[in-house]
Amino acid sequence: MRIGCCDELLASDQEPPLGSHLVTPRRGYLHHGIYVGHRKVVHYSGLAHGLRRGPVEEVYFARFACGQRVWVRARAPCDFEFREIICRARSRVGENCYRLFTNNCEHFCEWCLRGKARSLQVEAWMTWPKRALLTMLRLITQPLSHYSTS
């Protein structure tokens, strides 16, 4: 779980820019939402409030933050201006098709901002087993090759 180096930490009373991508830490992952103004955030509640799957909802900033710090995600430029981002986010309020690996809160935000659902967290998680296996194979084969050349 890593907040990006260019992401901006919000002060407790600071108003995020309209249509901004917000990120807040949870146990083991980062939770994502879109700021829609008037201290409200649209997010895929998913597993944000426990093991019960939840819908896309518009909630107050404090409920989204859940007592944690919040950052404004600073990534590649958006494909839409802020009004369209807000409209896209609100168009999915009530949707209840959360899927951890294919339709989570980050997929939702990326779709709102760029028109393509994507989760960098899921992509990173999916590469971890492959990296771990390759490292383990190197560790296993390295001592064997060391002894065979002696």
N, C-alpha and C positions, 0 to 999 in steps of 0.2 A: 504494500500500500504506500504510494508515493504521491505527494502533492507536487505538481510541476514547479520548476525553478522560477518561472515567470508568472505564476498564478499570484493574484493579489489577495492577501488576507484582509477581510473586512473588519473594521472596528465595530463594536457592538451596536453603535447607533448609526453606522454608515449605510446609506441607501445604495444598493448596487445599480448599475446601469440597466435600463429596461431591456429585456430580451437576453440578459446575460446568462451564461452557463455557470451555475453554482455547484460547488463540490463541498461535501462535509464528511469527515471520517466516521465510520461505523466499525464495529468489531470485525476485523478481517477484510474490509473492503471500503471503497469510497462511494458515497451516495450522491446522486446527481439530480439537479432540477433546473428549471427555467424561471428566472425572475420576471413577473408580469406586472409589477407595480403595486402601490398601496400596501407594501410589506407582505405581499403574497407570492407564492412559488407554486408552479405546476410541476408535479413529479409523478413518476410511477412508484406508488408506495410499495409495491412488491413485498419484499421481506423487511422493509424499514422499521416496522413496528412489531417484529417477532416472526414466528414461523408461519403465520397465516398470510397467504398471498393477498395482495391488495390491488386496487385499481389505480388508474391515473386520476389524480385529484388535485384540486387547488386548495392550498392550505396557507395559514399564516407562516411567516418566516420563522418564528420561534418554534413552531411545531416541526417544520422541515429540519431546522438545525438540531433539534433534540438535545439541547444543552452543549453542543460541540461548536468549535470554530467553523467559520464558513469562508471559503475562498471563491473568488471569481476566476474561472478557468480562462487562461490566456493561451489560446491555440491559434491555428490557422484561421484566416478570415472566414466569416460566415457567408453562405450563399444567399442569404435573405436579409432584408433590413429588419430592424427590431419589431416593427408593427406586425410584419408577416410571421416572424418567429413566435410572437405571442399568440397570434391567431392560430398557427399550426399547433402550438401546445394546447391551447384551449379546445381545439377541435377534437382532441382525443380524451378529454375529461370524461370519466365514466367507463372507458375501455377497461376490460378486466381479463386481459390475455397475457399476463406476466409469465415470462419464461426466463429463468436465470441465464441460460446460455444464448438465447436468440432474441429476447424481447424484454430487456431489463431497463432500469432507469437511465443508464448511459446510452443504450441503443435509442431510447426515446429522445434524449437531448440531442444526440447527433442527428437524428432524423429532423428534429425541429430546426436545427441550425444549418444543416448541410444537405438535407433531402435524402440522406442514406443512413439507415440504421447500422450502427457499429459500436462495439464495446472494446476499447483497448485493454480494459482489465481482463475480459474473457480471453482475448487474443493472447495476452501475457500468461494467463493461467494455463491455456492449452499448450503453450510451448514449454512450460516448466517440466512436465514429465519427460519430454524428449531430451531436454538438456540434462536432467538428472540421470537418465539412462545412459547417455553418451559419456557423462563424467564417470559414472560407475564402471562402465566398460573400459574406459581409459585407465582407471585405478586398478582394475583387475588384470588387464593385459600388460600394463607397464611393468609390474614386478616379474611377470613371466618372461617378457622379452629381455629384461635386465639379466635374469639368471641364464637364459639360453645363449647369451653372447659371451659369457665368462668362460 
